[in-house]
């Protein structure tokens, strides 16, 4: 029964954006994937950013504490030779940091990082279309949370799922108010928290189970 549950879990992973083929999903806001050895610096940068908005700094404090906890756990897994779990935990930590950056950006009404470095001619549609696309991606990720919420270890991070749903709803409301930049940022934050939830659950898989193969993306 345990093997069947793990098999179903791995099949579900194949449906997750970033694991599924890029041809099967629209291009979304690029996540900032941080190498494990630089996570400490990344978390510190985001904490400093949040400090510029005192109200947000208090709200995201538990998230940054969880990102730090996952970073420490990832380092411990590396030292124990558990590379797969270490990678998943580091990814969860990085996703939380990205979500916090997006939350602070939406609160402070600052442009998305991608828009600062990507000329308009390289964008994929109008701001409204890109916001709608990000909300669609966030909605897809949330649809899988019910499954992951039933897996071992999910109780520890149930607040991530709740916050992911709340941020999506706030992003949808911002879109209806024509606040498309905030809508995109909140959608990205929602998606990153869902991603962090999933990565943490993946890290709980037995280490003796071989990790899924890596396939080069076209």
C-alpha positions as CSV (number, residue, x, y, z in Angstrom):
1,X,0.0,0.0,0.0
2,X,2.9,2.3,0.8
3,X,4.5,1.6,-2.6
4,X,1.2,2.4,-4.3
5,X,0.9,5.7,-2.5
6,X,4.4,6.6,-3.5
7,X,3.7,5.7,-7.1
8,X,0.6,7.9,-7.2
9,X,2.6,10.7,-5.6
10,X,5.3,10.5,-8.3
11,X,2.7,10.4,-11.1
12,X,1.2,13.6,-9.6
13,X,4.7,15.2,-9.8
14,X,4.7,14.6,-13.5
15,X,1.7,17.0,-13.8
16,X,3.5,19.9,-12.0
17,X,4.8,22.8,-14.0
18,X,8.5,22.6,-14.3
19,X,8.4,18.8,-14.3
20,X,5.9,18.5,-17.2
21,X,7.1,19.4,-20.6
22,X,7.5,23.1,-21.3
23,X,5.4,22.6,-24.4
24,X,2.4,21.7,-22.3
25,X,2.3,24.9,-20.3
26,X,2.5,28.7,-21.0
27,X,5.6,30.5,-20.1
28,X,5.4,32.1,-16.7
29,X,7.2,34.6,-14.5
30,X,10.8,33.2,-14.1
31,X,11.5,32.0,-10.6
32,X,14.8,33.0,-9.1
33,X,16.3,29.6,-8.4
34,X,19.0,30.1,-5.8
35,X,21.9,27.7,-5.3
36,X,21.8,26.1,-1.8
37,X,25.0,27.7,-0.8
38,X,23.6,31.2,-1.5
39,X,20.2,30.7,0.3
40,X,21.4,32.4,3.4
41,X,22.3,35.6,1.4
42,X,19.0,35.4,-0.5
43,X,16.9,35.1,2.6
44,X,18.8,38.1,4.2
45,X,18.1,40.2,1.1
46,X,14.4,39.5,1.1
47,X,14.3,40.2,4.9
48,X,15.9,43.6,4.2
49,X,13.4,44.3,1.4
50,X,10.5,43.5,3.7
51,X,11.9,45.8,6.4
52,X,11.1,48.7,4.1
53,X,7.4,48.0,4.6
54,X,7.0,47.5,8.4
55,X,3.5,46.0,8.1
56,X,4.7,43.5,5.6
57,X,7.8,42.7,7.6
58,X,5.7,41.4,10.4
59,X,3.4,39.4,8.1
60,X,6.2,37.6,6.3
61,X,8.3,37.0,9.4
62,X,6.9,33.4,9.8
63,X,7.5,32.7,6.1
64,X,11.1,33.8,6.3
65,X,11.6,31.7,9.5
66,X,10.3,28.7,7.6
67,X,12.6,29.4,4.6
68,X,15.5,29.6,7.1
69,X,14.4,26.3,8.7
70,X,14.3,24.6,5.3
71,X,17.7,26.0,4.4
72,X,19.2,24.5,7.6
73,X,17.5,21.2,7.0
74,X,18.8,21.1,3.4
75,X,22.4,21.6,4.7
76,X,21.9,18.8,7.1
77,X,20.7,16.5,4.4
78,X,23.7,17.4,2.3
79,X,26.0,16.4,5.1
80,X,24.0,13.2,5.5
81,X,24.5,12.4,1.8
82,X,20.8,12.7,1.0
83,X,21.1,14.8,-2.1
84,X,17.5,14.5,-3.4
85,X,15.9,15.6,-0.1
86,X,18.5,18.4,0.2
87,X,17.6,19.7,-3.2
88,X,13.9,19.6,-2.6
89,X,14.3,21.4,0.8
90,X,16.6,24.0,-0.7
91,X,14.1,24.5,-3.5
92,X,11.3,25.0,-1.0
93,X,13.3,27.6,0.8
94,X,14.1,29.5,-2.4
95,X,10.4,29.4,-3.4
96,X,9.3,30.9,-0.1
97,X,11.9,33.7,-0.5
98,X,10.6,34.4,-4.0
99,X,7.0,34.5,-2.7
100,X,7.9,37.0,0.0
101,X,9.6,39.2,-2.6
102,X,6.5,39.2,-4.7
103,X,4.2,39.9,-1.7
104,X,6.3,42.9,-0.7
105,X,6.4,44.1,-4.3
106,X,2.6,44.0,-4.5
107,X,2.3,45.8,-1.2
108,X,4.7,48.6,-2.2
109,X,3.4,48.7,-5.8
110,X,6.8,48.3,-7.3
111,X,7.5,46.8,-10.8
112,X,8.2,43.1,-11.2
113,X,11.9,42.2,-11.4
114,X,11.3,40.6,-14.8
115,X,9.8,43.7,-16.2
116,X,12.9,45.7,-15.2
117,X,15.2,43.5,-17.1
118,X,13.0,42.4,-20.0
119,X,12.3,44.9,-22.8
120,X,8.6,45.2,-23.9
121,X,9.3,43.5,-27.3
122,X,10.2,40.3,-25.5
123,X,7.0,40.1,-23.5
124,X,4.2,37.7,-24.3
125,X,1.2,39.9,-24.7
126,X,-0.3,42.8,-22.9
127,X,0.1,43.3,-19.1
128,X,-3.5,42.1,-18.7
129,X,-2.8,38.9,-20.7
130,X,0.4,38.2,-18.6
131,X,-1.5,38.8,-15.4
132,X,-4.2,36.4,-16.5
133,X,-1.6,33.9,-17.5
134,X,0.1,34.0,-14.1
135,X,-3.3,33.7,-12.3
136,X,-4.0,30.6,-14.4
137,X,-0.7,29.1,-13.5
138,X,-1.3,29.8,-9.8
139,X,-4.8,28.3,-10.0
140,X,-3.3,25.1,-11.6
141,X,-0.8,24.7,-8.8
142,X,-3.5,25.2,-6.1
143,X,-5.6,22.5,-7.7
144,X,-3.0,20.0,-6.6
145,X,-2.7,21.2,-3.0
146,X,-5.6,19.0,-1.9
147,X,-3.6,15.9,-3.0
148,X,-0.3,17.0,-1.4
149,X,-2.1,18.1,1.8
150,X,-3.0,14.5,2.4
151,X,0.6,13.3,2.3
152,X,2.9,12.6,5.3
153,X,4.4,15.7,6.8
154,X,1.8,18.1,5.3
155,X,0.4,19.1,8.6
156,X,3.6,21.0,9.5
157,X,3.2,23.4,6.5
158,X,-0.6,23.6,6.1
159,X,-0.4,27.4,6.5
160,X,1.5,27.6,3.2
161,X,-1.5,26.1,1.4
162,X,-3.9,28.5,3.1
163,X,-1.7,31.5,2.3
164,X,-1.3,30.4,-1.3
165,X,-5.1,30.3,-1.7
166,X,-5.5,33.7,-0.1
167,X,-2.9,35.3,-2.3
168,X,-4.5,33.9,-5.4
169,X,-7.9,35.4,-4.3
170,X,-6.2,38.7,-3.6
171,X,-4.5,38.6,-7.0
172,X,-7.8,37.8,-8.7
173,X,-9.4,40.8,-7.0
174,X,-6.5,43.0,-8.0
175,X,-7.0,41.9,-11.6
176,X,-10.7,42.9,-11.4
177,X,-9.6,46.3,-10.2
178,X,-7.2,46.6,-13.2
179,X,-4.2,46.5,-10.9
180,X,-2.5,44.1,-13.2
181,X,1.0,44.4,-11.8
182,X,-0.1,43.6,-8.3
183,X,-2.3,40.8,-9.7
184,X,0.8,39.2,-11.3
185,X,2.9,39.6,-8.2
186,X,0.3,38.0,-6.0
187,X,-0.3,35.2,-8.5
188,X,3.5,34.5,-8.6
189,X,3.6,34.5,-4.8
190,X,0.7,32.1,-4.6
191,X,2.4,29.8,-7.1
192,X,5.7,29.9,-5.3
193,X,4.1,28.9,-2.0
194,X,2.3,26.0,-3.7
195,X,5.6,25.0,-5.1
196,X,7.3,25.2,-1.7
197,X,4.6,23.0,-0.3
198,X,5.1,20.4,-3.0
199,X,8.9,20.4,-2.7
200,X,8.7,19.9,1.0
201,X,6.4,16.9,0.5
202,X,8.8,15.5,-2.1
203,X,11.6,15.8,0.4
204,X,9.8,13.5,2.7
205,X,10.0,10.6,0.2
206,X,12.2,7.7,1.4
207,X,15.7,8.4,0.3
208,X,16.2,4.8,-1.0
209,X,13.5,5.6,-3.6
210,X,15.4,6.7,-6.8
211,X,14.7,10.3,-7.8
212,X,12.8,10.8,-11.1
213,X,15.0,11.2,-14.2
214,X,16.1,14.6,-15.5
215,X,15.0,15.3,-19.1
216,X,16.6,18.0,-21.1
217,X,14.0,20.7,-22.0
218,X,13.8,21.7,-25.7
